[in-house]
């Protein structure tokens, strides 16, 4: 199969071009808010999390700031430190692409920690409430990667392998973006949603998220083409696997 080569611009409003990837971020935040608000309608979730509607809306706002700032800084530090050290003016050029999930996750954790300190509510119940809402946004992000034809997979002979012209060759490859959408997004989201439906000890839901995402990402890296400027690192592992290993251990 050949990648459909979607137009990255979904539609234009005069001089403003609205891109599919931006819409996927909007969808991710929308899913986070919609699912969280739906759960907060249930008294037991309000009591367990210590959140009311206003506090949850603050979580969405500060979480969005954390994921964007942390995702960009994670990309700068983990993936291209040499380049950005030589071109520091490019660090804020997020419109040119370049976000790292692991950095975004750290940004969200820090943002929620500061928010709970400011509001004087417990951190663990809040982060446990948030964890099951995150994978659905990850699924939207991976769909955005597929639409853009980026982060393609390694060469494959499977029937559903796909040629990505952006790769600069005619090799059929794993559509690894869709694998990640399924594993890190939908499957992990369903598991966490049902696991968190019952009361758990503090940190258990978050721990399962860290473990589940780490395993899903570690596995997906065997099908995803490593970044050309990094390749496989020590022990034959990719950067994604090295960054996921501490998540699995901590989880």
C-alpha positions as CSV (number, residue, x, y, z in Angstrom):
1,X,0.0,0.0,0.0
2,X,1.0,3.6,-0.5
3,X,0.5,6.2,2.3
4,X,-2.5,8.3,1.2
5,X,-0.4,11.5,1.4
6,X,-3.0,13.6,3.2
7,X,-2.7,17.4,2.9
8,X,-1.3,18.4,6.3
9,X,-3.6,21.5,6.1
10,X,-7.1,20.5,7.1
11,X,-8.6,23.8,6.0
12,X,-7.7,27.5,5.8
13,X,-9.4,30.5,7.2
14,X,-8.0,33.3,5.1
15,X,-4.3,33.5,5.8
16,X,-4.7,31.0,8.7
17,X,-3.9,27.4,7.8
18,X,-5.4,24.9,10.3
19,X,-3.3,21.7,10.3
20,X,-4.4,18.2,11.0
21,X,-1.8,17.8,13.7
22,X,-3.1,20.9,15.5
23,X,-6.6,19.5,15.3
24,X,-5.3,16.2,16.9
25,X,-3.9,18.2,19.8
26,X,-7.4,19.9,20.1
27,X,-9.0,16.5,20.0
28,X,-6.7,15.2,22.7
29,X,-7.5,18.0,25.0
30,X,-11.2,17.7,24.2
31,X,-11.2,13.9,25.0
32,X,-9.3,14.6,28.2
33,X,-11.8,17.3,29.3
34,X,-14.9,15.4,28.2
35,X,-14.0,12.1,29.8
36,X,-12.8,13.7,33.0
37,X,-16.0,15.9,33.3
38,X,-18.1,12.8,32.7
39,X,-16.4,11.0,35.5
40,X,-16.6,13.9,37.9
41,X,-20.4,13.7,37.7
42,X,-20.1,10.6,39.8
43,X,-19.7,11.4,43.5
44,X,-17.3,8.6,44.2
45,X,-14.8,10.0,41.7
46,X,-15.1,13.5,43.1
47,X,-14.5,12.2,46.6
48,X,-11.5,10.1,45.6
49,X,-9.8,12.7,43.5
50,X,-10.5,15.7,45.7
51,X,-11.4,17.6,42.5
52,X,-14.3,19.9,41.7
53,X,-15.1,21.1,38.2
54,X,-13.0,24.3,38.5
55,X,-10.0,22.4,39.8
56,X,-10.3,19.9,37.0
57,X,-10.4,22.7,34.4
58,X,-7.2,24.1,36.0
59,X,-5.7,20.6,35.6
60,X,-6.5,20.8,31.9
61,X,-5.0,24.3,31.4
62,X,-1.8,23.6,33.4
63,X,-1.5,20.1,31.9
64,X,-1.7,21.6,28.4
65,X,1.1,24.1,29.3
66,X,3.1,21.3,30.8
67,X,2.8,18.9,27.8
68,X,3.7,21.6,25.3
69,X,6.6,23.1,27.2
70,X,7.9,19.7,28.5
71,X,7.4,18.1,25.1
72,X,9.5,20.7,23.4
73,X,12.2,20.8,26.0
74,X,12.3,17.0,26.0
75,X,12.9,17.0,22.3
76,X,15.7,19.6,22.7
77,X,17.4,17.8,25.5
78,X,16.9,14.1,24.6
79,X,17.0,14.2,20.8
80,X,19.0,17.2,19.4
81,X,20.9,18.8,22.2
82,X,23.9,19.6,20.0
83,X,21.8,21.3,17.3
84,X,19.9,23.5,19.7
85,X,23.0,24.3,21.6
86,X,24.3,25.8,18.4
87,X,20.9,27.3,17.4
88,X,19.3,28.3,20.7
89,X,16.9,30.7,18.8
90,X,15.2,27.6,17.3
91,X,14.2,26.2,20.7
92,X,10.9,28.1,20.7
93,X,10.1,27.3,17.0
94,X,7.6,24.6,17.9
95,X,5.7,25.3,14.6
96,X,8.7,23.6,12.8
97,X,7.9,20.3,14.6
98,X,9.8,18.4,17.3
99,X,8.0,17.2,20.5
100,X,9.0,14.3,22.8
101,X,6.4,12.4,24.7
102,X,8.6,11.6,27.7
103,X,9.4,15.3,28.1
104,X,5.7,16.1,27.8
105,X,4.9,13.6,30.5
106,X,7.4,15.1,32.9
107,X,6.0,18.5,32.1
108,X,2.5,17.4,33.0
109,X,3.6,15.8,36.3
110,X,5.4,18.9,37.3
111,X,2.5,21.1,36.4
112,X,0.0,19.0,38.3
113,X,2.4,18.8,41.3
114,X,2.6,22.6,41.4
115,X,-1.1,23.0,41.0
116,X,-1.9,20.6,43.8
117,X,0.5,22.4,46.1
118,X,-1.1,25.7,45.2
119,X,-4.6,24.4,45.8
120,X,-3.5,22.4,48.9
121,X,-5.0,19.2,47.7
122,X,-3.3,15.7,47.6
123,X,-1.2,15.0,44.6
124,X,-1.6,11.2,44.2
125,X,-5.4,11.2,44.0
126,X,-5.3,13.9,41.3
127,X,-2.6,12.2,39.2
128,X,-4.4,8.9,39.5
129,X,-7.6,10.5,38.3
130,X,-5.8,12.1,35.3
131,X,-3.8,9.0,34.2
132,X,-6.8,7.1,32.5
133,X,-7.6,10.2,30.5
134,X,-4.2,10.5,28.9
135,X,-4.0,7.5,26.6
136,X,-6.9,8.7,24.4
137,X,-5.0,11.9,23.7
138,X,-1.9,9.8,22.8
139,X,-4.0,7.9,20.3
140,X,-5.1,11.2,18.7
141,X,-1.5,12.3,18.5
142,X,-0.3,9.1,16.8
143,X,-3.2,9.5,14.3
144,X,-1.8,12.9,13.6
145,X,1.7,11.4,13.0
146,X,0.1,9.0,10.5
147,X,-1.8,11.7,8.7
148,X,1.5,13.6,8.4
149,X,3.3,10.5,7.1
150,X,6.0,10.9,9.8
151,X,7.6,8.6,12.3
152,X,7.2,5.7,9.9
153,X,8.2,2.1,10.7
154,X,11.0,-0.2,9.8
155,X,10.9,-2.2,6.5
156,X,8.3,-5.0,6.5
157,X,6.9,-7.6,4.2
158,X,3.6,-7.9,6.0
159,X,0.4,-7.5,3.8
160,X,-0.5,-4.2,5.5
161,X,3.0,-2.7,5.1
162,X,3.0,0.8,3.6
163,X,5.3,2.9,1.5
164,X,5.9,6.3,3.0
165,X,7.2,8.7,0.3
166,X,8.5,11.0,3.0
167,X,11.1,8.3,3.9
168,X,12.8,9.0,0.6
169,X,12.6,5.4,-0.7
170,X,10.1,2.9,-2.0
171,X,10.5,0.4,0.9
172,X,7.3,-1.0,2.4
173,X,7.3,-0.3,6.1
174,X,5.3,-1.0,9.2
175,X,2.6,1.7,9.8
176,X,4.1,2.0,13.3
177,X,2.1,5.2,14.1
178,X,-1.1,3.0,14.0
179,X,0.5,0.4,16.2
180,X,1.3,3.1,18.7
181,X,-2.2,4.5,18.4
182,X,-3.6,1.1,19.3
183,X,-1.1,0.1,22.0
184,X,-0.2,3.3,23.8
185,X,-3.6,4.8,23.2
186,X,-6.7,2.6,22.8
187,X,-5.6,-0.6,24.6
188,X,-3.9,1.2,27.5
189,X,-6.8,3.6,27.7
190,X,-9.3,0.7,28.0
191,X,-7.2,-1.1,30.6
192,X,-6.8,2.0,32.8
193,X,-10.4,3.1,32.4
194,X,-11.7,-0.2,33.9
195,X,-8.9,-0.6,36.4
196,X,-9.5,2.9,37.8
197,X,-13.3,2.3,38.1
198,X,-12.8,0.8,41.5
199,X,-11.0,2.5,44.5
200,X,-7.2,1.8,44.4
201,X,-4.3,2.6,46.7
202,X,-2.6,5.9,46.0
203,X,-0.3,5.6,43.1
204,X,-1.6,2.3,41.7
205,X,-3.4,3.8,38.7
206,X,-0.4,6.0,37.9
207,X,2.0,3.1,38.3
208,X,0.0,1.0,35.9
209,X,0.0,3.9,33.4
210,X,3.8,4.2,33.6
211,X,4.3,0.4,33.3
212,X,1.7,0.0,30.5
213,X,3.0,2.9,28.5
214,X,6.6,1.8,29.0
215,X,5.8,-1.7,27.8
216,X,3.8,-0.5,24.8
217,X,6.4,2.0,23.7
218,X,9.3,-0.4,24.2
219,X,7.5,-3.0,22.0
220,X,6.5,-0.4,19.3
221,X,10.1,0.7,19.0
222,X,11.0,-2.7,17.4
223,X,8.7,-1.8,14.5
224,X,9.4,2.0,14.4
225,X,12.3,3.3,12.3
226,X,14.8,5.0,14.7
227,X,15.5,8.6,14.1
228,X,18.2,8.9,11.5
229,X,20.4,11.2,13.5
230,X,20.3,8.8,16.5
231,X,19.8,5.3,15.3
232,X,20.1,2.4,17.8
233,X,22.0,3.4,20.9
234,X,23.9,1.4,23.6
235,X,22.9,-2.3,23.8
236,X,21.1,-1.9,20.4
237,X,18.2,0.0,22.1
238,X,16.6,3.1,20.7
239,X,16.2,6.4,22.5
240,X,12.5,5.6,23.0
241,X,13.4,2.4,24.8
242,X,16.0,4.0,27.0
243,X,13.5,6.6,28.0
244,X,10.8,4.0,28.6
245,X,12.9,1.8,30.8
246,X,12.8,4.1,33.9
247,X,9.0,4.4,33.4
248,X,8.6,0.6,33.6
249,X,10.8,0.3,36.7
250,X,9.1,3.2,38.5
251,X,5.7,1.9,37.5
